[in-house]
Amino acid sequence: MSIKSDIWLRKMAAEHDMISPFLPELVRESGGSRIISAGTSSYGYDMRLADDGFKIFSSVHAKEIDPKRFNDQYSLVEPELQTAEDGAKYYLLPPHHYGLGVTVETFKMPRNVTGIALGKSTYARAGLLVNTTPLEAGWTGRLVVEIANLANLPLRVYVNEGIGQILFFESDEDCAVSYSDRGGKYQGQTGLTFAKV
């Protein structure tokens, strides 16, 4: 099993629609302004945070979070989408808060490929932790991104810009049972999907 290159990513996006919408190059500018990089890098893909589903955990209406009986009505709030001086859109993540977002991209993982989503150093140096998340062989959907602001100050989380990077690993054989085969509970998610058992 080896990590896959930009050449392989472009081929898989074109021939198998593995990432859609797909940015074939690393984009660092949009509309004349610098952005947090998104798109294809040497050995990975910088996924973007979408603007259609971002929620922050709050203790205002709830006393606890139970992943086995998750109730988003009481534990999550949707922050206001704000606009920066340069026109960039962002959410403000309060200090020591945890949030859930979803990627712009939809992923269709082949049964012999697994991805691992990681954080980006630009955000990590500002105090944002992006949870390491697997994209299992056979899984399809928009990836839910789990993030935490570890800093003592509010942190801007920009939408339609890079939020993390996915590394792709291809096996020389297909798995016996893929995520799709076993009817994985997060299969086919098209938006922000909460904890399920």
GINORVEN-V348731 format. One record per backbone hydrogen bond with DSSP energy under -0.5 kcal/mol. CO is the residue of the C=O (numbers start at 1). NH is the residue of the N-H. If there is no record, write none. Layout:
# GINORVEN-V348731
co: {CO CO}
nh: {NH NH}
This chain:
# GINORVEN-V348731
co: {2 5 6 7 8 9 10 11 12 12 13 18 20 22 23 25 25 27 28 30 33 35 36 38 39 41 42 44 45 45 46 47 47 48 49 55 56 65 66 70 71 71 72 74 75 77 77 80 82 84 88 89 90 91 91 92 93 94 97 98 99 100 101 102 105 106 107 109 110 110 111 112 114 115 116 117 118 120 121 123 123 123 124 127 128 129 129 133 134 135 136 137 139 140 140 141 143 144 145 145 146 147 148 148 149 151 155 156 157 158 161 163 164 165 166 167 168 169 170 178 179 180 184 186 189}
nh: {170 9 10 11 12 13 14 15 16 18 17 108 106 24 40 27 40 38 35 33 30 37 162 27 46 44 6 41 47 166 39 163 164 104 160 100 77 67 69 72 74 75 76 61 58 56 79 82 90 87 84 159 82 93 157 94 155 97 149 57 147 55 145 50 143 20 141 138 113 138 175 171 169 135 167 133 165 124 125 126 127 128 127 150 130 131 148 117 136 115 139 179 109 188 189 107 103 146 101 147 131 99 129 150 96 96 93 158 91 161 49 120 47 118 45 116 4 114 2 182 184 183 187 189 142}
